[in-house]
Amino acid sequence: MSENAEDNAVSIPAQSDGTQAATSATATLTKDAGAGEILLKVTGLQKHFPIKKGLFQRQVGAVRAVDGIDFEVRAGETLGVVGESGCGKSTMGRLITRLLEPTAGTVEFEGKDITHLGVGGMRPMRRDVQMIFQDPYSSLNPRHTIGTIVGAPFKLQGVTPEGGIKKEVQRLLSVVGLNPEHYNRYPHEFSGGQRQRIGIARALALNPKLVVADEPVSALDVSIQAQVVNLLDDLQEELGLTYVIIAHDLSVVRHVSDRIAVMYLGKIVELADRESLYKAPMHPYTKALMSAVPIPDPKRKNAKSERILLKGDVPSPISPPSGCRFHTRCWKATEICRTTEPPLLELKPGQRVACHHPENFEDQAPQDTVLLTAAKEAAELVADEVLAESAATSAAVAAEVAEIAEAAEAAETAEETPAAAESADKTAAAAETADETAEAEAAPASPSAENSSEPEGEGKK
């Protein structure tokens, strides 16, 4: 926003005191959320959607969309959230923006518990927490003009920017790369990428401190994705924004994120900084995700793929597996994985993982040396090179690899034994054939000798 607009925004009760604009083009962080300080803290967050049946609509179960997650977001950073479809990423985003009521746990924003604030209590906080929705087509009201859509936050919060709402909306449109003359147009007149830019302009209208972007580029083509991602980066540098970006594309997450959280079936299984996660993932599920990222290198066209194929589908969140929720598809799962849920522990500085048998780190349960049947079946889909790496940090996998090697050697020996016997039989048969040939050649020689001697005897007589 402009300097005057920021001064006006400071007068709103929800805005923290001490916000001063250094320049008209750059916003600074508040004293309450200085660079590097904790802006958002989530503890034990849960969201269970009830399943009701019957005439009296009694609850018979629940969909455990988010089932106990803990993380922090520091001011000025970008936290990326990745995982398979249905793992609870979007639900988590709606919970921390309080678009959904949590079942349990706490959400703290700038040290204030906002978990169960009502509509009136949440209204001032909406200035500081905004969301960019996943679908740019359904998130914009087709009956309203772009000016009305982007200007709605000012009217809802009772803010009148310097120069009026229309002037500020046109300035926001130019900030996100749109023509200010588009003020009176309707959403159907724009492409998908332009609609997403409109959604970004609406989210930035009140100069928020935290922006939750729910798959902001998933509905866009590759060229438009790059434009929107670069726009988000530029706006973060100019306005000092803090992002929570939910995405499927691991390449996009790597490009924009400072830290990355990996979710699986309502749980965070690994949380680490970008470099550590991509260089040495510690959770087997994270390793499988990383193996799916294509490498744009023509030299690797004919190289053997080390893609890790996971066995089966994601279990139902209605009745998730006991213990570690990934043990039904993991090639390292042992009995402790089936019975005991691993806590999210910091095994390396800045890298937390919930796993009994992590990759690229010492085994946390070395006493378990027997793989589950499901793990043996899953190992059949994993490349030998990956199993060899896993064997270095898992006694159970090492034992399984050794057993497979012994079985392979035994099979080779069994194949060599019949071959040797067959070779010996062929040699014996060849020897017999040679003897018979020699006898056959020697047999007609004696009659000819007798015939040749008879005339000689007769002559002597």
C-alpha positions in Angstrom: 0.0 0.0 0.0 1.0 3.6 -0.2 2.5 5.3 2.9 -0.8 7.2 3.6 -2.8 4.0 3.2 -0.6 2.2 5.7 -0.9 5.0 8.2 -4.7 4.8 7.8 -4.5 1.0 8.3 -2.6 1.4 11.5 -5.6 3.2 13.1 -7.6 0.0 12.8 -7.7 -1.7 16.3 -6.6 -5.1 14.8 -3.4 -3.6 13.4 -0.4 -3.9 15.7 1.0 -0.7 17.1 4.4 0.4 15.8 3.9 -0.3 12.1 5.9 2.3 10.2 6.4 2.5 6.5 10.0 3.0 5.5 9.1 3.8 2.0 5.9 4.1 0.0 6.8 0.9 -2.0 7.9 -1.3 0.9 6.0 -2.4 4.0 7.9 -3.4 7.1 7.0 -6.0 9.7 5.4 -5.0 13.0 7.2 -5.1 16.3 5.0 -7.9 17.4 6.2 -10.1 14.5 9.8 -9.0 13.8 11.8 -10.9 11.2 12.5 -14.4 12.5 10.0 -14.3 15.4 7.2 -16.8 15.6 4.1 -15.4 13.8 1.9 -18.5 13.8 2.1 -21.5 16.2 -0.1 -24.6 15.8 -0.2 -27.2 18.6 -2.1 -30.5 18.4 -4.5 -29.3 15.7 -7.3 -31.7 14.8 -10.3 -31.6 12.5 -12.7 -34.6 12.5 -15.7 -34.4 10.2 -18.6 -36.4 11.7 -20.3 -39.2 9.8 -24.0 -39.4 10.6 -26.6 -42.0 9.7 -30.1 -43.0 10.4 -33.3 -41.1 11.1 -31.9 -39.3 14.1 -28.6 -38.6 12.4 -26.5 -40.2 15.0 -22.7 -40.1 14.6 -21.3 -43.4 13.6 -17.8 -42.3 12.8 -15.5 -39.4 11.7 -13.2 -38.5 8.9 -9.9 -37.6 10.6 -8.8 -35.0 8.0 -6.3 -33.4 10.3 -5.3 -35.5 13.3 -2.8 -33.8 15.5 -0.2 -31.6 13.9 2.4 -29.2 15.4 4.4 -26.6 13.5 5.5 -22.9 13.7 5.8 -20.2 11.0 8.3 -17.4 11.5 7.7 -13.9 10.2 9.1 -13.3 6.7 9.5 -17.0 5.8 7.6 -19.3 3.5 6.4 -22.7 4.7 5.6 -25.2 2.0 3.1 -28.0 2.7 3.2 -31.1 0.4 1.5 -34.5 0.3 -0.8 -36.7 -1.6 -4.4 -35.8 -2.3 -6.6 -36.3 0.7 -3.8 -36.0 3.3 -5.4 -32.9 4.9 -3.4 -30.0 3.4 -6.3 -27.8 2.4 -8.2 -28.5 5.6 -5.1 -27.5 7.6 -5.0 -24.2 5.6 -8.6 -23.5 6.4 -8.1 -24.3 10.0 -5.3 -21.8 10.6 -7.3 -19.1 8.8 -10.3 -20.1 11.0 -12.5 -20.8 8.0 -13.2 -24.1 9.8 -13.7 -24.7 13.5 -11.0 -27.0 14.9 -12.0 -30.1 16.8 -9.0 -29.9 19.1 -5.7 -28.2 19.5 -4.7 -24.6 19.5 -3.8 -21.9 16.9 -1.9 -18.9 18.1 -1.3 -15.8 16.0 1.3 -13.3 17.3 1.0 -15.0 20.7 -2.8 -14.7 20.9 -5.0 -17.8 21.0 -7.5 -17.6 18.1 -8.7 -21.2 18.2 -12.3 -20.5 19.3 -12.8 -16.8 18.5 -16.3 -15.9 17.4 -17.2 -14.0 14.3 -16.8 -10.7 16.1 -13.5 -11.6 17.5 -12.2 -12.9 14.2 -13.2 -9.8 12.2 -10.3 -7.6 13.2 -7.8 -10.5 12.8 -9.0 -11.0 9.2 -6.9 -8.0 8.3 -3.7 -9.8 9.2 -4.5 -13.3 7.9 -5.7 -13.8 4.3 -6.1 -16.8 1.9 -5.6 -17.4 -1.8 -8.0 -20.1 -2.8 -7.2 -23.1 -5.0 -9.7 -22.6 -7.8 -9.6 -19.2 -9.5 -12.8 -19.9 -11.3 -15.1 -20.6 -8.3 -13.4 -18.2 -5.8 -14.6 -15.1 -7.7 -18.3 -14.1 -7.7 -19.3 -14.0 -11.4 -22.0 -11.3 -10.6 -19.5 -8.8 -9.3 -17.0 -6.7 -11.1 -13.3 -6.9 -10.3 -13.5 -3.5 -8.6 -16.2 -4.8 -6.3 -14.4 -8.0 -5.5 -11.0 -6.5 -4.8 -12.6 -3.6 -2.9 -14.7 -5.8 -0.7 -12.1 -6.2 2.1 -12.0 -2.4 2.6 -15.8 -2.1 3.0 -16.0 -5.1 5.3 -13.2 -3.7 7.6 -14.4 -0.1 7.4 -11.1 1.1 5.9 -11.1 4.1 3.5 -7.7 4.3 1.8 -6.1 7.6 0.9 -7.6 8.7 -2.5 -10.6 6.3 -2.2 -11.2 2.6 -2.7 -11.3 2.8 -6.5 -7.8 4.3 -6.7 -6.4 1.8 -4.3 -8.0 -1.2 -6.1 -6.5 0.1 -9.4 -3.1 0.4 -7.7 -3.4 -3.3 -6.5 -4.3 -4.4 -9.9 -1.2 -2.8 -11.3 0.9 -4.4 -8.5 -0.2 -7.9 -9.6 0.4 -7.2 -13.3 -3.1 -6.3 -14.4 -4.4 -3.2 -16.2 -6.1 -0.7 -13.9 -8.7 -0.3 -16.6 -10.0 -3.8 -15.8 -11.7 -2.3 -12.8 -15.2 -2.6 -14.3 -14.8 -6.0 -16.0 -16.3 -9.3 -14.8 -14.4 -12.5 -13.9 -15.6 -14.3 -17.1 -13.6 -11.9 -19.2 -10.3 -13.1 -17.7 -8.1 -16.1 -18.2 -7.2 -18.5 -15.4 -3.9 -16.8 -14.7 -5.5 -13.4 -14.6 -8.2 -14.6 -12.2 -5.6 -16.0 -9.9 -3.9 -12.6 -9.9 -7.2 -11.0 -9.0 -7.4 -13.4 -6.0 -3.9 -12.4 -5.0 -4.8 -8.7 -5.2 -7.9 -9.3 -3.0 -5.7 -11.1 -0.4 -3.2 -8.3 -0.4 -5.7 -5.5 -0.1 -5.4 -4.9 3.6 -1.6 -5.5 3.8 -1.8 -8.8 5.7 1.0 -10.4 7.7 0.2 -14.0 6.8 -1.1 -15.3 3.5 -2.2 -18.9 3.1 -2.0 -19.9 -0.5 -4.0 -23.2 -1.2 -2.4 -24.6 -4.4 -2.3 -21.2 -6.1 -0.9 -22.5 -9.3 -2.3 -26.0 -9.6 -5.1 -24.9 -12.1 -2.8 -23.0 -14.3 -0.5 -24.0 -17.2 3.2 -24.1 -16.8 4.0 -20.7 -18.2 1.4 -19.0 -16.1 2.6 -20.9 -13.1 6.0 -19.4 -13.4 4.5 -15.9 -13.6 2.3 -16.3 -10.5 5.2 -17.9 -8.5 7.6 -15.1 -9.4 4.8 -12.6 -8.5 4.5 -14.1 -5.0 8.2 -14.0 -4.6 8.4 -10.3 -5.6 5.5 -9.4 -3.3 7.1 -11.1 -0.4 10.3 -9.1 -0.9 8.5 -5.8 -1.3 5.9 -6.2 1.4 7.6 -8.5 3.9 4.8 -11.2 3.7 4.8 -14.5 5.4 3.5 -17.4 3.3 2.0 -20.9 4.0 1.9 -22.4 0.5 0.1 -25.7 -0.1 1.0 -27.4 -3.3 1.4 -30.7 -5.1 4.2 -29.7 -7.4 7.5 -30.4 -5.5 9.5 -28.3 -8.0 7.3 -25.2 -7.2 7.6 -25.8 -3.5 11.3 -26.1 -3.7 11.5 -22.8 -5.6 9.4 -20.8 -3.2 9.8 -22.4 0.3 12.3 -21.9 3.1 11.0 -24.8 5.1 8.8 -27.7 4.0 6.3 -29.9 5.9 5.4 -33.3 4.4 1.9 -34.5 5.3 0.5 -38.0 5.2 -3.0 -39.0 6.2 -3.6 -36.0 8.5 -0.1 -36.1 10.1 3.1 -34.2 9.5 5.7 -36.9 9.0 8.7 -34.6 8.2 9.4 -31.0 8.7 12.8 -29.6 7.5 14.5 -26.7 5.7 14.5 -26.9 1.9 18.1 -27.9 1.4 18.1 -30.7 4.0 14.8 -32.2 2.8 15.8 -32.4 -0.9 19.4 -33.4 -0.2 18.8 -36.1 2.4 15.1 -36.9 3.1 14.7 -38.9 6.3 11.2 -40.3 6.1 10.6 -43.1 3.6 7.4 -41.4 2.4 9.4 -38.2 1.7 12.0 -40.3 -0.2 9.3 -41.8 -2.3 7.9 -38.3 -3.1 11.3 -37.0 -4.0 11.9 -40.0 -6.4 8.8 -38.9 -8.3 10.2 -35.5 -9.3 11.4 -35.7 -12.9 14.9 -34.5 -13.6 15.1 -32.4 -16.8 18.5 -33.8 -18.0 18.7 -35.3 -21.5 21.8 -37.2 -20.5 19.6 -39.2 -18.1 17.2 -40.2 -20.8 18.4 -43.8 -20.9 19.5 -44.0 -17.3 17.8 -46.5 -15.0 15.0 -45.0 -13.0 15.1 -45.2 -9.2 11.5 -44.2 -8.9 10.0 -45.7 -5.7 6.5 -47.1 -6.4 4.4 -47.3 -3.3 2.2 -50.4 -2.7 -1.6 -49.9 -2.8 -3.6 -46.7 -2.1 -3.7 -44.3 0.8 -5.7 -45.8 3.7 -9.1 -44.3 4.6 -8.9 -41.4 7.0 -12.1 -42.8 8.6 -10.1 -45.7 10.1 -6.4 -44.9 9.7 -3.9 -47.7 10.5 -2.5 -48.1 14.0 1.0 -47.0 14.9 2.8 -45.3 12.0 0.2 -44.5 9.4 2.6 -45.2 6.6 3.5 -48.8 7.7 1.0 -50.4 5.3 3.0 -49.1 2.3 6.5 -48.8 3.8 9.4 -51.1 2.8 11.1 -50.7 6.2 8.1 -51.4 8.5 8.6 -53.7 11.5 6.4 -54.7 14.4 7.0 -51.4 16.3 5.8 -49.5 13.3 2.5 -51.3 13.5 2.0 -50.9 17.2 3.6 -47.6 18.2 3.1 -44.2 16.6 6.4 -42.4 16.2 6.7 -38.8 17.6 7.9 -35.9 15.5 11.4 -35.6 16.8 14.3 -33.3 15.7 17.0 -35.9 14.7 19.1 -33.3 12.9 19.3 -29.5 13.5 16.3 -28.0 11.7 15.0 -31.4 10.5 12.2 -33.2 12.4 10.9 -36.6 11.4 8.3 -39.1 12.7 9.8 -42.5 11.9 11.3 -45.5 13.8 13.6 -46.4 10.9 14.5 -43.1 9.2 16.6 -42.8 6.1 20.0 -41.1 6.1 20.2 -41.5 9.9 20.8 -44.1 12.5 18.0 -46.6 13.3 15.7 -45.5 16.1 14.5 -49.0 16.8 17.5 -51.3 16.0 16.0 -54.1 18.1 13.3 -54.8 15.5 15.0 -56.9 12.8 12.0 -58.6 11.2 10.0 -56.9 8.4 6.3 -57.1 8.3 4.7 -59.1 5.4 3.4 -55.8 3.9 6.9 -54.4 4.0 8.3 -57.4 2.1 5.6 -56.9 -0.5 6.4 -53.2 -0.7 10.1 -53.9 -1.1 9.4 -55.8 -4.3 8.5 -52.5 -6.0 11.6 -50.7 -4.7 14.9 -50.6 -6.7 17.9 -52.6 -5.4 19.9 -49.4 -5.1 17.3 -47.9 -2.8 17.1 -51.1 -0.7 20.9 -51.0 -0.3 20.7 -47.5 1.0 17.9 -48.4 3.4 19.8 -51.4 4.6 22.5 -49.1 5.9 20.1 -47.6 8.4 17.7 -50.5 9.1 18.7 -53.9 10.5 15.5 -55.4 9.3 16.0 -54.3 5.7 19.7 -55.4 5.9 18.5 -58.9 7.0 16.0 -59.0 4.2 18.5 -57.9 1.6 21.0 -60.5 2.8 18.2 -63.2 2.7 17.3 -62.1 -0.9 21.0 -62.3 -1.8 21.4 -65.8 -0.4 18.3 -67.0 -2.2 19.6 -65.5 -5.4 22.9 -67.3 -4.9 21.1 -70.6 -4.2 19.1 -70.2 -7.3 22.2 -69.6 -9.4 23.8 -72.7 -7.9 20.7 -74.7 -8.6 20.8 -73.6 -12.2 24.5 -74.3 -12.6 24.2 -77.9 -11.2 21.7 -79.2 -13.9 23.8 -77.4 -16.5 27.0 -79.2 -15.4 25.2 -82.6 -15.3 23.8 -82.0 -18.8 27.3 -81.0 -20.0 28.7 -84.3 -18.5 26.0 -86.3 -20.2 26.8 -84.7 -23.5 30.5 -85.5 -23.0 29.8 -89.1 -22.2 27.4 -89.4 -25.2 30.1 -88.0 -27.4 32.7 -90.5 -26.1 30.3 -93.4 -26.7 29.7 -92.2 -30.3 33.4 -92.0 -30.9 34.0 -95.5 -29.7 31.2 -96.9 -31.8 32.6 -95.1 -34.9 36.0 -96.6 -34.2 34.6 -100.2 -33.9 32.5 -99.7 -37.0 35.7 -98.7 -38.9 37.7 -101.6 -37.6 35.1 -104.4 -38.2 35.2 -104.7 -42.1 39.0 -104.7 -42.2 39.5 -108.4 -41.3 37.3 -110.0 -44.1 39.2 -108.0 -46.7 42.4 -109.3 -45.3 41.2 -112.9 -45.6 40.0 -112.4 -49.2 43.4 -111.0 -50.1 45.2 -113.9 -48.6 43.3 -116.7 -50.4 44.6 -116.1 -53.9 48.1 -116.0 -52.5 47.6 -119.4 -50.9 46.2 -120.9 -54.1 49.1 -119.7 -56.1 51.5 -121.4 -53.7 49.6 -124.6 -54.2 
